[in-house]
Amino acid sequence: MFKITRRLGVLLLGVPLISVCLFKSATVRAEGTSTWNQVAAKWECPEWFKDAKFGLWLHWGPQTIPAKGGGWYARSMYMELKPEAWGKEAWSYHRETYGHQSKFGYKDICNLWKADKFDAEATVTRFQDWGAHYVAMIANHHDNFDLYPSSVHDWNTTKVGPKRDLIGEFSAAARGHNLKWVATVHAARAAKHYFGASLWFGFRRAAERSPV
Protein backbone atom coordinates (compact mmCIF):
# COMPACT_ATOMS: atom_id res chain seq x y z
CA MET A 1 0.00 0.00 0.00
CA PHE A 2 1.29 3.45 -0.80
CA LYS A 3 1.99 5.67 2.19
CA ILE A 4 -0.23 8.69 2.72
CA THR A 5 2.13 11.57 3.35
CA ARG A 6 2.30 15.31 2.78
CA ARG A 7 5.12 14.66 0.31
CA LEU A 8 2.76 12.75 -1.95
CA GLY A 9 0.39 15.67 -1.92
CA VAL A 10 -2.59 13.63 -0.77
CA LEU A 11 -5.51 15.72 0.37
CA LEU A 12 -8.28 13.94 2.22
CA LEU A 13 -11.51 15.88 2.42
CA GLY A 14 -15.25 15.39 2.59
CA VAL A 15 -16.25 18.03 0.06
CA PRO A 16 -19.78 18.22 -1.33
CA LEU A 17 -18.70 20.36 -4.27
CA ILE A 18 -16.67 17.58 -5.83
CA SER A 19 -19.79 15.52 -6.34
CA VAL A 20 -21.60 18.54 -7.72
CA CYS A 21 -18.81 19.02 -10.26
CA LEU A 22 -18.87 15.37 -11.26
CA PHE A 23 -22.59 15.16 -11.83
CA LYS A 24 -22.69 18.48 -13.66
CA SER A 25 -20.00 17.24 -16.00
CA ALA A 26 -21.77 13.94 -16.54
CA THR A 27 -24.98 15.77 -17.40
CA VAL A 28 -23.21 17.96 -19.93
CA ARG A 29 -21.75 14.95 -21.72
CA ALA A 30 -24.96 12.94 -21.66
CA GLU A 31 -27.37 15.64 -22.76
CA GLY A 32 -25.12 17.70 -24.98
CA THR A 33 -25.87 20.97 -23.17
CA SER A 34 -23.45 23.77 -23.82
CA THR A 35 -23.69 26.01 -20.76
CA TRP A 36 -23.41 25.51 -17.00
CA ASN A 37 -26.65 27.48 -16.50
CA GLN A 38 -28.57 24.87 -18.49
CA VAL A 39 -27.08 22.12 -16.41
CA ALA A 40 -27.65 23.91 -13.11
CA ALA A 41 -31.32 24.39 -13.96
CA LYS A 42 -31.81 20.62 -14.23
CA TRP A 43 -29.35 19.36 -11.64
CA GLU A 44 -30.52 17.68 -8.46
CA CYS A 45 -28.39 16.37 -5.63
CA PRO A 46 -28.21 12.54 -5.79
CA GLU A 47 -30.14 10.89 -2.98
CA TRP A 48 -27.14 8.80 -1.95
CA PHE A 49 -25.04 11.90 -1.50
CA LYS A 50 -27.58 13.51 0.82
CA ASP A 51 -27.08 10.60 3.19
CA ALA A 52 -23.35 10.04 2.65
CA LYS A 53 -22.22 12.95 4.87
CA PHE A 54 -18.54 12.01 4.85
CA GLY A 55 -16.19 11.03 2.05
CA LEU A 56 -12.44 10.95 1.47
CA TRP A 57 -10.83 12.53 -1.55
CA LEU A 58 -7.47 11.58 -3.05
CA HIS A 59 -5.97 14.71 -4.63
CA TRP A 60 -2.71 14.00 -6.40
CA GLY A 61 -0.92 13.95 -9.73
CA PRO A 62 2.41 14.79 -11.39
CA GLN A 63 2.70 17.92 -9.25
CA THR A 64 3.55 15.65 -6.31
CA ILE A 65 6.98 14.91 -7.81
CA PRO A 66 8.62 18.30 -7.06
CA ALA A 67 9.30 18.78 -3.35
CA LYS A 68 8.31 22.45 -3.56
CA GLY A 69 5.92 24.57 -5.57
CA GLY A 70 2.42 23.51 -4.57
CA GLY A 71 -0.48 21.99 -6.48
CA TRP A 72 -0.34 24.53 -9.30
CA TYR A 73 3.21 23.58 -10.18
CA ALA A 74 2.37 23.30 -13.89
CA ARG A 75 1.69 27.02 -13.89
CA SER A 76 3.93 28.31 -11.12
CA MET A 77 7.10 26.72 -12.49
CA TYR A 78 6.93 29.11 -15.44
CA MET A 79 6.27 32.24 -13.40
CA GLU A 80 8.26 34.34 -10.94
CA LEU A 81 5.55 35.02 -8.39
CA LYS A 82 5.27 37.59 -5.66
CA PRO A 83 6.75 36.58 -2.27
CA GLU A 84 3.30 36.19 -0.73
CA ALA A 85 1.92 34.06 -3.59
CA TRP A 86 1.13 30.40 -3.14
CA GLY A 87 3.58 28.25 -5.10
CA LYS A 88 6.18 31.02 -5.23
CA GLU A 89 9.01 28.50 -4.77
CA ALA A 90 8.25 26.59 -7.97
CA TRP A 91 10.24 28.83 -10.35
CA SER A 92 13.53 28.80 -8.44
CA TYR A 93 13.14 25.22 -7.26
CA HIS A 94 12.64 24.01 -10.82
CA ARG A 95 15.68 25.89 -12.11
CA GLU A 96 17.88 24.56 -9.32
CA THR A 97 16.60 20.98 -9.47
CA TYR A 98 15.79 20.28 -13.12
CA GLY A 99 17.33 23.13 -15.10
CA HIS A 100 15.85 25.76 -17.37
CA GLN A 101 12.12 25.44 -18.00
CA SER A 102 12.65 25.57 -21.76
CA LYS A 103 14.84 22.46 -21.53
CA PHE A 104 12.98 20.52 -18.85
CA GLY A 105 9.31 21.44 -18.76
CA TYR A 106 6.18 20.19 -17.09
CA LYS A 107 5.82 17.42 -19.65
CA ASP A 108 9.07 16.01 -18.26
CA ILE A 109 7.73 16.20 -14.72
CA CYS A 110 4.77 14.11 -15.89
CA ASN A 111 7.14 11.49 -17.25
CA LEU A 112 8.91 11.32 -13.88
CA TRP A 113 5.66 10.50 -12.10
CA LYS A 114 5.32 6.70 -11.95
CA ALA A 115 2.76 6.20 -9.13
CA ASP A 116 4.59 2.95 -8.49
CA LYS A 117 3.54 2.78 -4.82
CA PHE A 118 -0.13 3.43 -5.49
CA ASP A 119 -2.35 0.52 -4.50
CA ALA A 120 -5.99 1.35 -5.17
CA GLU A 121 -7.35 -1.62 -3.22
CA ALA A 122 -5.32 -0.82 -0.11
CA THR A 123 -6.17 2.86 -0.37
CA VAL A 124 -9.91 2.32 -0.62
CA THR A 125 -9.76 -0.21 2.21
CA ARG A 126 -8.05 2.38 4.40
CA PHE A 127 -10.60 5.04 3.45
CA GLN A 128 -13.45 2.72 4.36
CA ASP A 129 -11.79 1.84 7.66
CA TRP A 130 -11.64 5.56 8.42
CA GLY A 131 -15.39 5.79 8.00
CA ALA A 132 -15.79 7.07 4.44
CA HIS A 133 -19.26 6.59 2.97
CA TYR A 134 -17.96 7.51 -0.47
CA VAL A 135 -14.51 7.94 -2.00
CA ALA A 136 -13.18 10.37 -4.58
CA MET A 137 -10.09 10.83 -6.70
CA ILE A 138 -8.93 13.63 -8.94
CA ALA A 139 -9.26 12.68 -12.61
CA ASN A 140 -7.95 15.88 -14.19
CA HIS A 141 -6.25 18.86 -12.56
CA HIS A 142 -5.45 22.36 -13.85
CA ASP A 143 -2.55 20.87 -15.83
CA ASN A 144 -5.16 19.15 -18.01
CA PHE A 145 -3.38 15.82 -17.45
CA ASP A 146 -5.88 12.95 -17.29
CA LEU A 147 -5.53 10.02 -14.91
CA TYR A 148 -7.54 7.76 -17.21
CA PRO A 149 -7.41 6.66 -20.89
CA SER A 150 -8.74 9.83 -22.47
CA SER A 151 -10.51 9.57 -25.81
CA VAL A 152 -9.59 13.19 -26.55
CA HIS A 153 -5.80 13.23 -26.28
CA ASP A 154 -2.77 11.17 -25.25
CA TRP A 155 -1.89 13.51 -22.37
CA ASN A 156 -2.91 10.93 -19.78
CA THR A 157 -1.51 8.33 -17.39
CA THR A 158 -1.95 5.43 -19.79
CA LYS A 159 0.44 7.06 -22.26
CA VAL A 160 2.69 9.21 -20.07
CA GLY A 161 4.28 8.59 -16.67
CA PRO A 162 2.61 5.72 -14.77
CA LYS A 163 1.30 4.02 -17.94
CA ARG A 164 -1.74 2.93 -15.93
CA ASP A 165 -5.43 3.75 -15.75
CA LEU A 166 -5.40 5.12 -12.21
CA ILE A 167 -9.06 6.13 -12.20
CA GLY A 168 -10.00 2.71 -13.51
CA GLU A 169 -8.09 1.02 -10.69
CA PHE A 170 -9.60 3.31 -8.09
CA SER A 171 -13.17 2.90 -9.32
CA ALA A 172 -12.82 -0.90 -9.47
CA ALA A 173 -11.60 -0.96 -5.87
CA ALA A 174 -14.47 1.29 -4.75
CA ARG A 175 -17.04 -0.92 -6.45
CA GLY A 176 -15.45 -3.95 -4.82
CA HIS A 177 -16.13 -2.36 -1.44
CA ASN A 178 -19.67 -1.31 -2.40
CA LEU A 179 -18.71 2.35 -2.06
CA LYS A 180 -19.97 5.20 -4.18
CA TRP A 181 -17.07 6.85 -5.96
CA VAL A 182 -16.44 10.23 -7.51
CA ALA A 183 -13.95 11.43 -10.14
CA THR A 184 -13.30 15.17 -10.00
CA VAL A 185 -12.38 17.34 -12.98
CA HIS A 186 -10.62 20.68 -12.48
CA ALA A 187 -10.14 21.62 -16.12
CA ALA A 188 -11.99 24.94 -15.80
CA ARG A 189 -8.70 26.69 -14.96
CA ALA A 190 -6.56 24.83 -17.48
CA ALA A 191 -6.78 27.33 -20.34
CA LYS A 192 -6.29 30.32 -18.05
CA HIS A 193 -3.32 28.74 -16.30
CA TYR A 194 -1.54 27.63 -19.44
CA PHE A 195 -2.20 30.84 -21.32
CA GLY A 196 -1.04 32.97 -18.41
CA ALA A 197 2.06 30.89 -17.79
CA SER A 198 3.12 30.57 -21.42
CA LEU A 199 2.52 34.25 -22.09
CA TRP A 200 4.56 35.32 -19.06
CA PHE A 201 7.33 32.85 -19.85
CA GLY A 202 7.41 34.15 -23.41
CA PHE A 203 8.02 37.64 -22.09
CA ARG A 204 10.75 36.32 -19.82
CA ARG A 205 12.55 34.53 -22.62
CA ALA A 206 12.31 37.59 -24.85
CA ALA A 207 13.82 39.70 -22.07
CA GLU A 208 16.66 37.21 -21.59
CA ARG A 209 17.50 37.39 -25.30
CA SER A 210 17.37 41.19 -25.40
CA PRO A 211 20.79 42.88 -25.51
CA VAL A 212 19.43 45.85 -23.55
LINTAPE-V967963 format. One record per pair of residues at least 4 apart in sequence whose ideal C-beta (glycine too) atoms are under 8 Angstrom apart, sorted by the first residue. I is the first residue (numbers start at 1). GAP is how many residues later the second one is. D is the distance in whole Angstrom. If there is no record, write none. Layout:
# LINTAPE-V967963
i=<I | I>
gap=<GAP | GAP>
d=<D | D>
This chain:
# LINTAPE-V967963
i=<1 | 1 | 1 | 1 | 2 | 2 | 2 | 2 | 2 | 2 | 3 | 3 | 4 | 4 | 4 | 4 | 5 | 6 | 7 | 7 | 8 | 8 | 9 | 9 | 9 | 9 | 9 | 9 | 10 | 10 | 10 | 11 | 11 | 11 | 11 | 12 | 12 | 12 | 13 | 13 | 13 | 14 | 14 | 14 | 14 | 14 | 14 | 15 | 15 | 15 | 16 | 16 | 17 | 18 | 18 | 18 | 18 | 18 | 19 | 19 | 19 | 19 | 19 | 19 | 19 | 19 | 20 | 20 | 20 | 21 | 21 | 21 | 22 | 22 | 22 | 22 | 22 | 23 | 23 | 23 | 24 | 24 | 24 | 24 | 24 | 25 | 25 | 26 | 27 | 27 | 27 | 27 | 27 | 28 | 28 | 28 | 28 | 31 | 33 | 33 | 34 | 35 | 36 | 37 | 38 | 39 | 45 | 45 | 46 | 47 | 48 | 48 | 48 | 49 | 49 | 51 | 52 | 52 | 52 | 53 | 54 | 54 | 54 | 55 | 55 | 55 | 55 | 55 | 55 | 56 | 56 | 56 | 56 | 56 | 57 | 57 | 57 | 57 | 57 | 57 | 58 | 58 | 58 | 58 | 58 | 58 | 59 | 59 | 60 | 60 | 61 | 61 | 61 | 61 | 61 | 61 | 62 | 62 | 62 | 62 | 62 | 62 | 62 | 62 | 62 | 62 | 63 | 63 | 63 | 63 | 63 | 63 | 63 | 63 | 63 | 64 | 65 | 65 | 65 | 66 | 66 | 66 | 66 | 66 | 66 | 66 | 67 | 67 | 68 | 68 | 68 | 69 | 69 | 69 | 69 | 69 | 69 | 69 | 69 | 70 | 70 | 70 | 70 | 70 | 71 | 71 | 72 | 72 | 72 | 72 | 72 | 72 | 73 | 73 | 73 | 73 | 73 | 73 | 74 | 74 | 74 | 74 | 74 | 74 | 74 | 74 | 74 | 75 | 75 | 75 | 75 | 75 | 75 | 75 | 75 | 76 | 76 | 76 | 76 | 76 | 76 | 77 | 77 | 77 | 77 | 77 | 77 | 77 | 78 | 78 | 78 | 78 | 78 | 78 | 78 | 79 | 79 | 79 | 79 | 79 | 79 | 80 | 80 | 81 | 81 | 81 | 81 | 81 | 82 | 83 | 84 | 89 | 90 | 91 | 92 | 93 | 94 | 94 | 94 | 95 | 95 | 95 | 98 | 98 | 98 | 99 | 99 | 100 | 101 | 101 | 102 | 104 | 105 | 106 | 106 | 107 | 107 | 108 | 109 | 110 | 110 | 110 | 110 | 110 | 111 | 111 | 112 | 113 | 113 | 114 | 114 | 115 | 115 | 115 | 115 | 115 | 116 | 118 | 118 | 118 | 118 | 119 | 120 | 120 | 120 | 120 | 120 | 120 | 121 | 121 | 121 | 122 | 123 | 123 | 123 | 124 | 124 | 124 | 124 | 124 | 124 | 124 | 124 | 125 | 125 | 125 | 126 | 127 | 127 | 127 | 128 | 128 | 128 | 128 | 132 | 133 | 133 | 134 | 134 | 134 | 134 | 135 | 135 | 135 | 135 | 135 | 135 | 136 | 136 | 136 | 136 | 137 | 137 | 137 | 137 | 137 | 137 | 137 | 137 | 138 | 138 | 138 | 138 | 139 | 139 | 139 | 139 | 139 | 139 | 139 | 140 | 140 | 140 | 140 | 140 | 140 | 140 | 140 | 141 | 141 | 142 | 142 | 142 | 142 | 142 | 143 | 143 | 144 | 144 | 144 | 144 | 145 | 145 | 145 | 145 | 146 | 146 | 146 | 146 | 146 | 147 | 147 | 147 | 147 | 147 | 148 | 148 | 148 | 148 | 148 | 148 | 148 | 148 | 149 | 149 | 149 | 149 | 150 | 150 | 150 | 154 | 154 | 155 | 155 | 156 | 157 | 157 | 157 | 157 | 157 | 157 | 158 | 158 | 158 | 159 | 162 | 164 | 165 | 166 | 167 | 167 | 168 | 169 | 170 | 170 | 171 | 171 | 171 | 172 | 173 | 174 | 174 | 174 | 175 | 175 | 186 | 189 | 190 | 191 | 192 | 193 | 194 | 195 | 196 | 197 | 198 | 199 | 200 | 201 | 202 | 203 | 204 | 205 | 206>
gap=<118 | 121 | 122 | 125 | 6 | 115 | 116 | 117 | 120 | 121 | 5 | 114 | 4 | 6 | 8 | 122 | 5 | 4 | 57 | 60 | 52 | 56 | 50 | 51 | 52 | 54 | 55 | 62 | 48 | 49 | 50 | 46 | 47 | 48 | 49 | 44 | 45 | 46 | 43 | 44 | 46 | 39 | 40 | 41 | 42 | 43 | 118 | 40 | 42 | 121 | 4 | 33 | 4 | 4 | 39 | 118 | 164 | 166 | 4 | 26 | 27 | 30 | 36 | 115 | 117 | 163 | 4 | 23 | 25 | 4 | 163 | 164 | 4 | 160 | 161 | 162 | 163 | 4 | 20 | 23 | 4 | 12 | 15 | 16 | 19 | 4 | 160 | 4 | 4 | 6 | 12 | 15 | 16 | 4 | 5 | 6 | 11 | 11 | 5 | 6 | 4 | 4 | 4 | 4 | 4 | 4 | 4 | 5 | 4 | 4 | 4 | 86 | 132 | 85 | 131 | 82 | 81 | 82 | 128 | 80 | 77 | 78 | 79 | 77 | 78 | 79 | 80 | 81 | 127 | 71 | 74 | 76 | 79 | 80 | 78 | 79 | 80 | 81 | 125 | 127 | 65 | 77 | 78 | 79 | 80 | 112 | 12 | 79 | 4 | 78 | 52 | 77 | 80 | 82 | 84 | 86 | 11 | 12 | 44 | 47 | 48 | 50 | 51 | 81 | 83 | 99 | 6 | 7 | 8 | 9 | 10 | 11 | 46 | 78 | 80 | 49 | 44 | 47 | 48 | 7 | 11 | 24 | 27 | 28 | 31 | 43 | 26 | 30 | 21 | 22 | 25 | 4 | 7 | 8 | 18 | 20 | 21 | 24 | 25 | 6 | 16 | 17 | 19 | 20 | 16 | 70 | 4 | 14 | 15 | 18 | 70 | 121 | 4 | 14 | 17 | 33 | 36 | 70 | 32 | 35 | 67 | 68 | 69 | 71 | 119 | 120 | 123 | 4 | 12 | 67 | 68 | 118 | 119 | 121 | 122 | 5 | 11 | 12 | 14 | 15 | 121 | 13 | 14 | 17 | 24 | 29 | 32 | 120 | 13 | 23 | 28 | 119 | 120 | 122 | 123 | 11 | 12 | 117 | 118 | 121 | 122 | 11 | 124 | 4 | 6 | 7 | 9 | 10 | 6 | 5 | 4 | 4 | 4 | 4 | 4 | 4 | 4 | 7 | 10 | 4 | 5 | 6 | 6 | 10 | 11 | 4 | 5 | 4 | 4 | 100 | 103 | 4 | 4 | 4 | 37 | 4 | 53 | 4 | 4 | 33 | 35 | 45 | 50 | 51 | 49 | 50 | 49 | 48 | 49 | 47 | 48 | 42 | 46 | 47 | 49 | 51 | 46 | 5 | 44 | 48 | 51 | 4 | 4 | 46 | 49 | 50 | 52 | 53 | 4 | 52 | 55 | 4 | 4 | 47 | 50 | 4 | 11 | 46 | 49 | 50 | 52 | 53 | 55 | 4 | 48 | 52 | 4 | 5 | 8 | 52 | 4 | 7 | 49 | 51 | 47 | 46 | 47 | 45 | 46 | 47 | 48 | 35 | 39 | 44 | 45 | 46 | 47 | 45 | 46 | 47 | 48 | 10 | 29 | 30 | 33 | 44 | 45 | 46 | 47 | 9 | 45 | 46 | 48 | 7 | 8 | 9 | 28 | 44 | 45 | 46 | 4 | 5 | 6 | 7 | 44 | 45 | 46 | 47 | 4 | 45 | 44 | 45 | 47 | 48 | 51 | 47 | 50 | 11 | 43 | 46 | 50 | 10 | 11 | 12 | 15 | 4 | 7 | 9 | 10 | 11 | 9 | 10 | 18 | 19 | 20 | 8 | 9 | 10 | 17 | 18 | 19 | 20 | 35 | 7 | 9 | 16 | 19 | 4 | 5 | 6 | 5 | 6 | 4 | 5 | 4 | 4 | 5 | 6 | 7 | 8 | 9 | 5 | 6 | 7 | 4 | 4 | 5 | 4 | 4 | 4 | 16 | 4 | 4 | 4 | 11 | 4 | 10 | 12 | 4 | 4 | 5 | 6 | 7 | 4 | 6 | 4 | 4 | 4 | 4 | 4 | 4 | 4 | 4 | 4 | 4 | 4 | 4 | 4 | 4 | 4 | 4 | 4 | 4 | 4>
d=<5 | 3 | 7 | 7 | 7 | 4 | 5 | 6 | 7 | 7 | 7 | 7 | 7 | 5 | 8 | 8 | 7 | 8 | 7 | 7 | 6 | 5 | 7 | 5 | 8 | 6 | 4 | 7 | 6 | 7 | 6 | 6 | 8 | 4 | 8 | 5 | 6 | 7 | 7 | 5 | 8 | 7 | 5 | 5 | 7 | 7 | 8 | 8 | 6 | 8 | 6 | 7 | 6 | 7 | 6 | 5 | 6 | 5 | 6 | 8 | 7 | 5 | 8 | 8 | 8 | 5 | 6 | 8 | 8 | 6 | 6 | 6 | 6 | 5 | 6 | 6 | 7 | 6 | 7 | 7 | 7 | 7 | 5 | 7 | 6 | 7 | 6 | 6 | 6 | 7 | 5 | 7 | 6 | 8 | 5 | 8 | 6 | 8 | 4 | 6 | 7 | 7 | 6 | 6 | 7 | 6 | 6 | 6 | 7 | 7 | 6 | 8 | 6 | 7 | 8 | 8 | 4 | 5 | 7 | 6 | 6 | 6 | 6 | 5 | 6 | 4 | 6 | 6 | 7 | 4 | 6 | 4 | 6 | 7 | 8 | 4 | 7 | 8 | 8 | 7 | 7 | 8 | 7 | 4 | 7 | 7 | 8 | 5 | 5 | 7 | 7 | 6 | 5 | 7 | 6 | 7 | 8 | 8 | 7 | 5 | 4 | 7 | 4 | 7 | 6 | 6 | 7 | 8 | 5 | 7 | 4 | 7 | 8 | 7 | 7 | 7 | 5 | 5 | 5 | 6 | 8 | 7 | 6 | 7 | 7 | 7 | 7 | 8 | 4 | 7 | 4 | 4 | 6 | 6 | 5 | 6 | 3 | 6 | 7 | 6 | 6 | 4 | 8 | 7 | 8 | 7 | 5 | 7 | 5 | 8 | 6 | 7 | 5 | 7 | 5 | 7 | 7 | 8 | 5 | 8 | 8 | 7 | 4 | 8 | 7 | 8 | 8 | 7 | 8 | 7 | 8 | 4 | 7 | 7 | 5 | 6 | 4 | 7 | 4 | 7 | 8 | 4 | 6 | 4 | 6 | 6 | 8 | 8 | 7 | 6 | 8 | 4 | 7 | 7 | 4 | 8 | 6 | 8 | 6 | 5 | 7 | 5 | 8 | 4 | 6 | 4 | 8 | 7 | 7 | 6 | 8 | 5 | 6 | 7 | 6 | 6 | 5 | 6 | 8 | 7 | 7 | 7 | 4 | 7 | 8 | 5 | 5 | 7 | 6 | 7 | 7 | 5 | 8 | 7 | 7 | 7 | 8 | 7 | 7 | 8 | 6 | 8 | 5 | 5 | 6 | 6 | 7 | 4 | 7 | 6 | 6 | 7 | 7 | 4 | 7 | 6 | 8 | 7 | 8 | 7 | 8 | 6 | 6 | 8 | 4 | 5 | 7 | 4 | 6 | 5 | 7 | 6 | 6 | 7 | 7 | 6 | 6 | 7 | 4 | 5 | 8 | 6 | 7 | 6 | 8 | 7 | 6 | 4 | 5 | 8 | 6 | 8 | 5 | 6 | 7 | 7 | 7 | 6 | 4 | 7 | 6 | 8 | 5 | 5 | 8 | 5 | 7 | 7 | 4 | 7 | 6 | 7 | 7 | 6 | 5 | 8 | 8 | 6 | 7 | 7 | 8 | 5 | 7 | 7 | 5 | 6 | 5 | 4 | 6 | 6 | 7 | 7 | 5 | 7 | 8 | 5 | 6 | 5 | 7 | 5 | 6 | 7 | 4 | 5 | 5 | 7 | 8 | 7 | 6 | 4 | 7 | 6 | 7 | 8 | 8 | 4 | 8 | 7 | 4 | 7 | 7 | 5 | 8 | 4 | 5 | 6 | 7 | 7 | 6 | 7 | 4 | 6 | 8 | 6 | 4 | 5 | 8 | 7 | 7 | 4 | 4 | 7 | 7 | 7 | 7 | 6 | 5 | 7 | 6 | 7 | 5 | 6 | 7 | 5 | 7 | 6 | 7 | 6 | 6 | 6 | 6 | 6 | 6 | 6 | 7 | 6 | 5 | 7 | 6 | 7 | 5 | 7 | 4 | 8 | 7 | 8 | 5 | 6 | 6 | 6 | 6 | 6 | 6 | 6 | 6 | 6 | 7 | 6 | 6 | 6 | 6 | 6 | 6 | 6>
